[in-house]
Amino acid sequence: MFFTDEFFMKQALIQAQEAFDKGEVPIGAVVVCNNQIIARAHNQIETLQDPTAHAEMLAITSATEFLGAKYLHDCTLYVTIEPCPMCAGAAYWAQISKIVYGASEEKRGYTVIGQQILHPKTIVRAGVYEQECQALMQDFFFDLRKK
């Protein structure tokens, strides 16, 4: 059975909801290789008190450990929100083949700097479950402002 980008983005959304439930900024990520999820992660910045503990960074680390390799050729990173420049840089160094993200991040997303931050061979697909990804972020920050 072959799964779609939408299927895997739903898995990333499950990770984002887990982050939301823990009081973390609700961003989730999964890494897929050969139609199989090899890594799952969500933001853990507050939990780990580590500003680099973004969902993408944790998922990339987990995927490289799973494969026993520093490169993620033939792998796809699914992430609910457009990666920041740090995470895009990590994707560059890991040579991820494809990045699929849900909602854009107009203030801190990598596209503010430009596409050249990604590896030249990386394929990008944006807007998969965009509204759901964006709504989770909006709900999180709405709740945060109420406190």
DAMO-V966375 format. One record per backbone hydrogen bond with DSSP energy under -0.5 kcal/mol. NH is the residue of the N-H (numbers start at 0). CO is the residue of the C=O. If there is no record, write none. Layout:
# DAMO-V966375
nh=<NH,NH>
co=<CO,CO>
This chain:
# DAMO-V966375
nh=<7,8,9,10,11,12,13,14,15,16,17,18,19,20,21,21,22,23,26,28,29,30,31,32,33,35,37,38,40,42,43,47,48,49,52,53,57,58,59,60,61,62,63,64,65,66,67,68,71,74,75,76,77,77,78,78,79,81,84,87,88,89,90,91,92,93,94,94,95,96,96,97,98,99,100,101,102,105,108,109,111,112,113,116,117,121,122,124,126,126,127,128,129,132,133,134,135,136,137,138,139,140,141,142,143,144,145,146,146>
co=<3,4,5,6,7,8,9,10,11,12,13,14,15,16,17,18,19,18,24,40,77,38,75,35,73,32,30,30,28,26,52,43,44,44,49,51,53,54,55,56,57,58,59,60,61,62,63,63,93,71,31,97,29,75,76,99,27,102,107,83,84,85,86,87,88,89,90,91,90,71,74,74,122,76,124,78,79,103,104,82,108,109,109,113,114,118,96,98,100,101,100,126,126,128,129,130,131,132,133,134,135,136,137,138,139,140,141,142,143>
